[in-house]
Amino acid sequence: MNLVILGAQWGDEGKGKIVDLLSAEYEVVVRYQGGSNAGHTVMVNGQKFILHLLPTGILHTHTVGVIAQGMVVDLELLVEEIKQIESKGISVRDRLLISDRAHLVLPYHKTLDALLEKRGKIGTTLRGIGPAYMLKYARKGARVCDLWDKDRFYSIIKDNLEFVEELCKKVYCEDFQMKVDEVVDRALESFEEIKHCITDTSSYLLNTKKSILFEGAQGTLLDVDIGTYPYVTSSNSSALGLSAGTGLPPKFFSNAKFIGVSKAYATRVGEGPFPTELKDEVGQLLREKGKEYGATTGRPRRCGWLDLVALKHAVDLNGLDGIVLTKLDVLDGFGEIKVCTAYRVEDKVFKNFPASLSLLEKAQPVYECFEGWKESTYGITNYKDIPEKAMNYIQFIERFLGAPIVMLSTSPERDKYIWLSEIIHGRKVASSDIC
C-alpha cells in the first residue's frame, strides 16, 4: 500500500519528521512539486538535517529518492545539498533518481523573483520558484533533459536572458548583466555531478513493485488553486498536484492512504490572510515555545490558534484518511486554549473556507474554548501518558474534522511519537478508550 503525506496548513507543519519516520517502512520516497522553497527539518540522533530539494526519506539508506517531473530544480543547490548529506556519511547519488522532465531553476529566475516581490509583496523565499513555473507555463522553460544537448540548452538560455533583460530594463528600469556563457557553464558543471541520476521517473514509478511514499512540500492552504490566492506557492501543494507532478494516472493512487500533517495550533510565513493570527503576547509565546522560525528563510512565523475551518478545507479537498498532529507540547501550560470553528464577517457566519481574499481578510474567528493542561506532553511515547484535558482537545478536533488523529508527534526527535489510530498498518487504538 502506497502512502501520501501532505501539509494540511500553510506549510511548516512538521512533515519532515513524519516522512522521515514513516519512510523507514517504504522503499521509494517521491517529491513531486515545489523546489528549494521547501525546508524539511529532521533530527536524527541529535543531528539536524535540513532538506530543500531531496526527498526527506533519503536519510534512510534503504530508500530510493525520486525528484519527479513536477518539481523545479536548482541544480547548484541540489548538488550542494547532496554533498552536505554525504559529508555526514549517508550515500545519496547511488539512490537518487531525477526526472528528465523536471524544469530547472536558473539565476535569472531569482532575478525575476526579486523584481516581482519588490513590486508586489507576496512573501516568497526569493529562490526563483515562481518565475520558474511562470516560464514553464509560458513554454520558455529549460528542462533537465535539455542539458544533454548543449546547443539546444544554450539557445534556450540565450532566448530567456534576452527576455529577462528586456523586462528588467524596459519594464522595471533595472540593470541586468547576466552572461549566457556563465549561466550555461554553471548549469553544465552541476549537471556533471548528477547526470547518472537522470531518468524517466514516471516510467520507473509505474513499473516498480516497491512500496512508495509520496512527500508533499509546503501546505494545502498554499496551493495555487485552492489556497489563499494570490498569497500562495506556485504549484499544487495539495493532493491535486499528485498526478501531474509525478506523471502517474489518477487510478495509480486509488489504493493509497492520504495522511495530512497539522500543528496543534497554526502558523504562517509571509504575507496573506490568517484569521486566527495572534499579534499579542500569546502569539509571541507560541512562537518562542514552538521555535517558529523558517527553515529556508529564518523568518519568524506568524502564530495563532488552530483554525478548524481551514483544516477541514484541507481534509475534504485532499480526501485525508487521517491527521498527524504535531507540537501538542507547545500548548503545555496554557490556562486556556482556543480553536476556531467558524468565521464571522459582519453579520454573516461562514463555516466553509471562502475563496475570496476580501472575505478572509475581514474574517473574525468564532472560537471554542478549552481548559488547558498543566502537565508536560513533551517527548511522551505512551498514549496513557496523554493528559485528559489534552485528550479532550484532540477528540474535539477529530469530531469536527470527521477524520481521526492517527499520530501525535511529541518532539523533533525521530523516536518521539504516539500512534493513536494506526490505519497504515491496520492496527487501531481507539482514542475514545485512551482516557
Secondary structure, DSSP 8 states (H G I E B T S, - for coil): --EEEEE-SSS-SSHHHHHHHHGGG-SEEEE-SB-TT--EEEEETTEEEEESSS-GGGGSTT-EEEE-TTBEE-HHHHHHHHHHHHTTT---TTSEEEETT-EE--HHHHHHHHHHHHHS-----SSSHHHHHHHHHTT---BGGGGG-HHHHHHHHHHHHHHHHHIIIIIS-------HHHHHHHHHHHHHHHGGGEE-HHHHHHH--S-EEEE--S-GGG-TTTSSTTSS-SS--SGGGHHHHHT--GGGGTT-EEEEEEESSEEE-SSS--TTB--SHHHHHHHHHHT-B-TTT--B-EEESEEHHHHHHHHHHHT-SEEEEE-GGGGTT-SEEEEEEEEEETTEEE-S--S-HHHHHH-EEEEEEEE---S--TT---GGGS-HHHHHHHHHHHHHHTS-EEEEE-SSBTT-EEESEETTTTEE--GGGT-
